[in-house]
Amino acid sequence: MTDTNHGSSLYSLIDDGLKDIKNGNTRSFSDAITDIRDRRKNTDNKSIKDEPQS
């Protein structure tokens, strides 16, 4: 049995992305990565990945 609802939600997400592109709601990949890295830093400006693993 095929889940047709899953496919329609995928097309909905693609449609949303195309609408964002059309409306100019995009940014460069490097800006997005910089934002992600900044958010991953904890309060004392040490990267989470630099902390010892428990």
PyMOL Python script that loads the backbone (N, CA, C, O; Angstrom):
from pymol import cmd

cmd.read_pdbstr("""\
ATOM      1  N   MET A   1       0.847  -1.182   0.000  1.00  0.00           N
ATOM      2  CA  MET A   1       0.000   0.000   0.000  1.00  0.00           C
ATOM      3  C   MET A   1       0.891   1.244   0.000  1.00  0.00           C
ATOM      4  O   MET A   1       1.843   1.317   0.777  1.00  0.00           O
ATOM      5  N   THR A   2       0.602   2.203  -0.844  1.00  0.00           N
ATOM      6  CA  THR A   2       1.395   3.414  -0.976  1.00  0.00           C
ATOM      7  C   THR A   2       0.763   4.545  -0.181  1.00  0.00           C
ATOM      8  O   THR A   2      -0.452   4.740  -0.217  1.00  0.00           O
ATOM      9  N   ASP A   3       1.595   5.285   0.536  1.00  0.00           N
ATOM     10  CA  ASP A   3       1.123   6.433   1.305  1.00  0.00           C
ATOM     11  C   ASP A   3       1.101   7.652   0.391  1.00  0.00           C
ATOM     12  O   ASP A   3       2.131   8.300   0.206  1.00  0.00           O
ATOM     13  N   THR A   4      -0.039   7.971  -0.176  1.00  0.00           N
ATOM     14  CA  THR A   4      -0.137   9.096  -1.108  1.00  0.00           C
ATOM     15  C   THR A   4      -0.070  10.436  -0.390  1.00  0.00           C
ATOM     16  O   THR A   4       0.303  11.438  -1.000  1.00  0.00           O
ATOM     17  N   ASN A   5      -0.420  10.475   0.879  1.00  0.00           N
ATOM     18  CA  ASN A   5      -0.354  11.723   1.628  1.00  0.00           C
ATOM     19  C   ASN A   5       1.088  12.192   1.785  1.00  0.00           C
ATOM     20  O   ASN A   5       1.365  13.391   1.741  1.00  0.00           O
ATOM     21  N   HIS A   6       2.002  11.247   1.967  1.00  0.00           N
ATOM     22  CA  HIS A   6       3.418  11.606   2.115  1.00  0.00           C
ATOM     23  C   HIS A   6       3.926  12.309   0.860  1.00  0.00           C
ATOM     24  O   HIS A   6       4.640  13.307   0.956  1.00  0.00           O
ATOM     25  N   GLY A   7       3.572  11.806  -0.291  1.00  0.00           N
ATOM     26  CA  GLY A   7       3.996  12.412  -1.544  1.00  0.00           C
ATOM     27  C   GLY A   7       3.427  13.806  -1.723  1.00  0.00           C
ATOM     28  O   GLY A   7       4.124  14.701  -2.200  1.00  0.00           O
ATOM     29  N   SER A   8       2.189  14.000  -1.354  1.00  0.00           N
ATOM     30  CA  SER A   8       1.592  15.320  -1.522  1.00  0.00           C
ATOM     31  C   SER A   8       2.235  16.337  -0.582  1.00  0.00           C
ATOM     32  O   SER A   8       2.345  17.512  -0.935  1.00  0.00           O
ATOM     33  N   SER A   9       2.659  15.909   0.603  1.00  0.00           N
ATOM     34  CA  SER A   9       3.334  16.847   1.498  1.00  0.00           C
ATOM     35  C   SER A   9       4.710  17.223   0.943  1.00  0.00           C
ATOM     36  O   SER A   9       5.166  18.350   1.135  1.00  0.00           O
ATOM     37  N   LEU A  10       5.370  16.290   0.260  1.00  0.00           N
ATOM     38  CA  LEU A  10       6.649  16.590  -0.379  1.00  0.00           C
ATOM     39  C   LEU A  10       6.458  17.646  -1.455  1.00  0.00           C
ATOM     40  O   LEU A  10       7.224  18.607  -1.527  1.00  0.00           O
ATOM     41  N   TYR A  11       5.442  17.473  -2.292  1.00  0.00           N
ATOM     42  CA  TYR A  11       5.164  18.458  -3.333  1.00  0.00           C
ATOM     43  C   TYR A  11       4.784  19.807  -2.729  1.00  0.00           C
ATOM     44  O   TYR A  11       5.111  20.852  -3.291  1.00  0.00           O
ATOM     45  N   SER A  12       4.104  19.790  -1.604  1.00  0.00           N
ATOM     46  CA  SER A  12       3.748  21.027  -0.925  1.00  0.00           C
ATOM     47  C   SER A  12       5.002  21.768  -0.445  1.00  0.00           C
ATOM     48  O   SER A  12       5.093  22.990  -0.567  1.00  0.00           O
ATOM     49  N   LEU A  13       5.963  21.021   0.101  1.00  0.00           N
ATOM     50  CA  LEU A  13       7.212  21.636   0.550  1.00  0.00           C
ATOM     51  C   LEU A  13       8.013  22.193  -0.625  1.00  0.00           C
ATOM     52  O   LEU A  13       8.605  23.267  -0.525  1.00  0.00           O
ATOM     53  N   ILE A  14       8.030  21.461  -1.735  1.00  0.00           N
ATOM     54  CA  ILE A  14       8.720  21.951  -2.930  1.00  0.00           C
ATOM     55  C   ILE A  14       8.049  23.225  -3.428  1.00  0.00           C
ATOM     56  O   ILE A  14       8.724  24.187  -3.793  1.00  0.00           O
ATOM     57  N   ASP A  15       6.731  23.226  -3.440  1.00  0.00           N
ATOM     58  CA  ASP A  15       5.982  24.410  -3.866  1.00  0.00           C
ATOM     59  C   ASP A  15       6.290  25.604  -2.965  1.00  0.00           C
ATOM     60  O   ASP A  15       6.471  26.720  -3.453  1.00  0.00           O
ATOM     61  N   ASP A  16       6.348  25.374  -1.651  1.00  0.00           N
ATOM     62  CA  ASP A  16       6.699  26.448  -0.715  1.00  0.00           C
ATOM     63  C   ASP A  16       8.087  26.999  -1.015  1.00  0.00           C
ATOM     64  O   ASP A  16       8.293  28.213  -0.996  1.00  0.00           O
ATOM     65  N   GLY A  17       9.039  26.112  -1.293  1.00  0.00           N
ATOM     66  CA  GLY A  17      10.394  26.546  -1.620  1.00  0.00           C
ATOM     67  C   GLY A  17      10.442  27.363  -2.895  1.00  0.00           C
ATOM     68  O   GLY A  17      11.150  28.368  -2.962  1.00  0.00           O
ATOM     69  N   LEU A  18       9.700  26.944  -3.906  1.00  0.00           N
ATOM     70  CA  LEU A  18       9.658  27.700  -5.160  1.00  0.00           C
ATOM     71  C   LEU A  18       9.023  29.074  -4.955  1.00  0.00           C
ATOM     72  O   LEU A  18       9.445  30.055  -5.567  1.00  0.00           O
ATOM     73  N   LYS A  19       8.007  29.141  -4.092  1.00  0.00           N
ATOM     74  CA  LYS A  19       7.396  30.436  -3.778  1.00  0.00           C
ATOM     75  C   LYS A  19       8.397  31.341  -3.067  1.00  0.00           C
ATOM     76  O   LYS A  19       8.443  32.540  -3.342  1.00  0.00           O
ATOM     77  N   ASP A  20       9.202  30.784  -2.152  1.00  0.00           N
ATOM     78  CA  ASP A  20      10.231  31.574  -1.470  1.00  0.00           C
ATOM     79  C   ASP A  20      11.238  32.133  -2.468  1.00  0.00           C
ATOM     80  O   ASP A  20      11.624  33.298  -2.377  1.00  0.00           O
ATOM     81  N   ILE A  21      11.658  31.316  -3.409  1.00  0.00           N
ATOM     82  CA  ILE A  21      12.605  31.776  -4.426  1.00  0.00           C
ATOM     83  C   ILE A  21      11.982  32.902  -5.240  1.00  0.00           C
ATOM     84  O   ILE A  21      12.623  33.924  -5.485  1.00  0.00           O
ATOM     85  N   LYS A  22      10.743  32.715  -5.655  1.00  0.00           N
ATOM     86  CA  LYS A  22      10.047  33.722  -6.457  1.00  0.00           C
ATOM     87  C   LYS A  22       9.919  35.039  -5.700  1.00  0.00           C
ATOM     88  O   LYS A  22      10.036  36.110  -6.295  1.00  0.00           O
ATOM     89  N   ASN A  23       9.677  34.967  -4.388  1.00  0.00           N
ATOM     90  CA  ASN A  23       9.488  36.170  -3.571  1.00  0.00           C
ATOM     91  C   ASN A  23      10.786  36.739  -3.012  1.00  0.00           C
ATOM     92  O   ASN A  23      10.768  37.756  -2.319  1.00  0.00           O
ATOM     93  N   GLY A  24      11.911  36.094  -3.307  1.00  0.00           N
ATOM     94  CA  GLY A  24      13.198  36.600  -2.838  1.00  0.00           C
ATOM     95  C   GLY A  24      13.499  36.270  -1.385  1.00  0.00           C
ATOM     96  O   GLY A  24      14.353  36.915  -0.777  1.00  0.00           O
ATOM     97  N   ASN A  25      12.824  35.285  -0.816  1.00  0.00           N
ATOM     98  CA  ASN A  25      13.051  34.889   0.576  1.00  0.00           C
ATOM     99  C   ASN A  25      14.135  33.818   0.656  1.00  0.00           C
ATOM    100  O   ASN A  25      13.913  32.736   1.201  1.00  0.00           O
ATOM    101  N   THR A  26      15.290  34.124   0.116  1.00  0.00           N
ATOM    102  CA  THR A  26      16.405  33.181   0.132  1.00  0.00           C
ATOM    103  C   THR A  26      17.659  33.914   0.582  1.00  0.00           C
ATOM    104  O   THR A  26      17.694  35.143   0.633  1.00  0.00           O
ATOM    105  N   ARG A  27      18.692  33.135   0.908  1.00  0.00           N
ATOM    106  CA  ARG A  27      19.993  33.707   1.236  1.00  0.00           C
ATOM    107  C   ARG A  27      21.063  32.713   0.818  1.00  0.00           C
ATOM    108  O   ARG A  27      20.776  31.551   0.530  1.00  0.00           O
ATOM    109  N   SER A  28      22.289  33.185   0.791  1.00  0.00           N
ATOM    110  CA  SER A  28      23.366  32.327   0.319  1.00  0.00           C
ATOM    111  C   SER A  28      23.628  31.188   1.300  1.00  0.00           C
ATOM    112  O   SER A  28      23.355  31.300   2.495  1.00  0.00           O
ATOM    113  N   PHE A  29      24.157  30.102   0.774  1.00  0.00           N
ATOM    114  CA  PHE A  29      24.480  28.939   1.598  1.00  0.00           C
ATOM    115  C   PHE A  29      25.486  29.319   2.680  1.00  0.00           C
ATOM    116  O   PHE A  29      25.349  28.897   3.829  1.00  0.00           O
ATOM    117  N   SER A  30      26.500  30.114   2.320  1.00  0.00           N
ATOM    118  CA  SER A  30      27.516  30.483   3.312  1.00  0.00           C
ATOM    119  C   SER A  30      26.914  31.300   4.456  1.00  0.00           C
ATOM    120  O   SER A  30      27.327  31.140   5.604  1.00  0.00           O
ATOM    121  N   ASP A  31      25.952  32.164   4.166  1.00  0.00           N
ATOM    122  CA  ASP A  31      25.270  32.914   5.232  1.00  0.00           C
ATOM    123  C   ASP A  31      24.497  31.978   6.147  1.00  0.00           C
ATOM    124  O   ASP A  31      24.506  32.150   7.366  1.00  0.00           O
ATOM    125  N   ALA A  32      23.836  31.000   5.572  1.00  0.00           N
ATOM    126  CA  ALA A  32      23.075  30.044   6.379  1.00  0.00           C
ATOM    127  C   ALA A  32      24.000  29.226   7.275  1.00  0.00           C
ATOM    128  O   ALA A  32      23.690  29.006   8.446  1.00  0.00           O
ATOM    129  N   ILE A  33      25.133  28.774   6.735  1.00  0.00           N
ATOM    130  CA  ILE A  33      26.091  27.998   7.527  1.00  0.00           C
ATOM    131  C   ILE A  33      26.670  28.841   8.650  1.00  0.00           C
ATOM    132  O   ILE A  33      26.813  28.359   9.774  1.00  0.00           O
ATOM    133  N   THR A  34      27.006  30.100   8.363  1.00  0.00           N
ATOM    134  CA  THR A  34      27.526  30.995   9.392  1.00  0.00           C
ATOM    135  C   THR A  34      26.510  31.165  10.514  1.00  0.00           C
ATOM    136  O   THR A  34      26.874  31.158  11.690  1.00  0.00           O
ATOM    137  N   ASP A  35      25.245  31.318  10.157  1.00  0.00           N
ATOM    138  CA  ASP A  35      24.184  31.455  11.160  1.00  0.00           C
ATOM    139  C   ASP A  35      24.067  30.202  12.014  1.00  0.00           C
ATOM    140  O   ASP A  35      23.924  30.292  13.233  1.00  0.00           O
ATOM    141  N   ILE A  36      24.127  29.039  11.386  1.00  0.00           N
ATOM    142  CA  ILE A  36      24.051  27.776  12.131  1.00  0.00           C
ATOM    143  C   ILE A  36      25.224  27.657  13.089  1.00  0.00           C
ATOM    144  O   ILE A  36      25.043  27.277  14.246  1.00  0.00           O
ATOM    145  N   ARG A  37      26.417  27.974  12.625  1.00  0.00           N
ATOM    146  CA  ARG A  37      27.605  27.895  13.495  1.00  0.00           C
ATOM    147  C   ARG A  37      27.498  28.854  14.660  1.00  0.00           C
ATOM    148  O   ARG A  37      27.857  28.509  15.785  1.00  0.00           O
ATOM    149  N   ASP A  38      27.007  30.057  14.404  1.00  0.00           N
ATOM    150  CA  ASP A  38      26.849  31.034  15.486  1.00  0.00           C
ATOM    151  C   ASP A  38      25.838  30.552  16.519  1.00  0.00           C
ATOM    152  O   ASP A  38      26.036  30.748  17.718  1.00  0.00           O
ATOM    153  N   ARG A  39      24.764  29.927  16.069  1.00  0.00           N
ATOM    154  CA  ARG A  39      23.753  29.419  16.993  1.00  0.00           C
ATOM    155  C   ARG A  39      24.266  28.245  17.816  1.00  0.00           C
ATOM    156  O   ARG A  39      23.799  28.018  18.932  1.00  0.00           O
ATOM    157  N   ARG A  40      25.231  27.492  17.267  1.00  0.00           N
ATOM    158  CA  ARG A  40      25.753  26.332  17.977  1.00  0.00           C
ATOM    159  C   ARG A  40      26.741  26.726  19.074  1.00  0.00           C
ATOM    160  O   ARG A  40      27.066  25.909  19.935  1.00  0.00           O
ATOM    161  N   LYS A  41      27.213  27.953  19.048  1.00  0.00           N
ATOM    162  CA  LYS A  41      28.146  28.391  20.089  1.00  0.00           C
ATOM    163  C   LYS A  41      27.392  28.572  21.402  1.00  0.00           C
ATOM    164  O   LYS A  41      26.264  29.065  21.426  1.00  0.00           O
ATOM    165  N   ASN A  42      28.036  28.164  22.487  1.00  0.00           N
ATOM    166  CA  ASN A  42      27.372  28.358  23.772  1.00  0.00           C
ATOM    167  C   ASN A  42      27.717  29.733  24.324  1.00  0.00           C
ATOM    168  O   ASN A  42      28.377  30.515  23.641  1.00  0.00           O
ATOM    169  N   THR A  43      27.299  30.042  25.509  1.00  0.00           N
ATOM    170  CA  THR A  43      27.386  31.393  26.052  1.00  0.00           C
ATOM    171  C   THR A  43      28.813  31.891  26.255  1.00  0.00           C
ATOM    172  O   THR A  43      29.036  33.101  26.236  1.00  0.00           O
ATOM    173  N   ASP A  44      29.787  31.005  26.448  1.00  0.00           N
ATOM    174  CA  ASP A  44      31.159  31.477  26.661  1.00  0.00           C
ATOM    175  C   ASP A  44      31.974  31.448  25.358  1.00  0.00           C
ATOM    176  O   ASP A  44      33.204  31.413  25.390  1.00  0.00           O
ATOM    177  N   ASN A  45      31.281  31.462  24.219  1.00  0.00           N
ATOM    178  CA  ASN A  45      31.888  31.534  22.888  1.00  0.00           C
ATOM    179  C   ASN A  45      32.754  30.342  22.525  1.00  0.00           C
ATOM    180  O   ASN A  45      33.587  30.443  21.625  1.00  0.00           O
ATOM    181  N   LYS A  46      32.579  29.221  23.200  1.00  0.00           N
ATOM    182  CA  LYS A  46      33.257  27.985  22.805  1.00  0.00           C
ATOM    183  C   LYS A  46      32.285  27.180  21.961  1.00  0.00           C
ATOM    184  O   LYS A  46      31.109  27.055  22.301  1.00  0.00           O
ATOM    185  N   SER A  47      32.775  26.644  20.882  1.00  0.00           N
ATOM    186  CA  SER A  47      31.930  25.835  20.029  1.00  0.00           C
ATOM    187  C   SER A  47      31.547  24.554  20.759  1.00  0.00           C
ATOM    188  O   SER A  47      32.362  23.987  21.487  1.00  0.00           O
ATOM    189  N   ILE A  48      30.335  24.103  20.573  1.00  0.00           N
ATOM    190  CA  ILE A  48      29.864  22.874  21.202  1.00  0.00           C
ATOM    191  C   ILE A  48      30.752  21.708  20.784  1.00  0.00           C
ATOM    192  O   ILE A  48      31.025  20.829  21.602  1.00  0.00           O
ATOM    193  N   LYS A  49      31.207  21.675  19.544  1.00  0.00           N
ATOM    194  CA  LYS A  49      32.027  20.567  19.086  1.00  0.00           C
ATOM    195  C   LYS A  49      33.405  20.553  19.743  1.00  0.00           C
ATOM    196  O   LYS A  49      34.067  19.515  19.740  1.00  0.00           O
ATOM    197  N   ASP A  50      33.859  21.688  20.314  1.00  0.00           N
ATOM    198  CA  ASP A  50      35.147  21.759  20.993  1.00  0.00           C
ATOM    199  C   ASP A  50      35.098  21.240  22.423  1.00  0.00           C
ATOM    200  O   ASP A  50      36.137  21.023  23.046  1.00  0.00           O
ATOM    201  N   GLU A  51      33.901  21.042  22.936  1.00  0.00           N
ATOM    202  CA  GLU A  51      33.763  20.553  24.313  1.00  0.00           C
ATOM    203  C   GLU A  51      34.002  19.039  24.358  1.00  0.00           C
ATOM    204  O   GLU A  51      33.687  18.334  23.400  1.00  0.00           O
ATOM    205  N   PRO A  52      34.557  18.539  25.467  1.00  0.00           N
ATOM    206  CA  PRO A  52      34.791  17.101  25.582  1.00  0.00           C
ATOM    207  C   PRO A  52      33.497  16.317  25.547  1.00  0.00           C
ATOM    208  O   PRO A  52      32.485  16.745  26.103  1.00  0.00           O
ATOM    209  N   GLN A  53      33.531  15.183  24.902  1.00  0.00           N
ATOM    210  CA  GLN A  53      32.350  14.318  24.814  1.00  0.00           C
ATOM    211  C   GLN A  53      32.240  13.499  26.096  1.00  0.00           C
ATOM    212  O   GLN A  53      33.250  13.041  26.629  1.00  0.00           O
ATOM    213  N   SER A  54      31.021  13.313  26.592  1.00  0.00           N
ATOM    214  CA  SER A  54      30.831  12.522  27.813  1.00  0.00           C
ATOM    215  C   SER A  54      30.470  11.105  27.504  1.00  0.00           C
ATOM    216  O   SER A  54      30.275  10.304  28.419  1.00  0.00           O
TER     217      SER A  54
END
""", "prot")
cmd.dss("prot")
cmd.show_as("cartoon", "prot")
cmd.util.cbc("prot")
cmd.orient("prot")
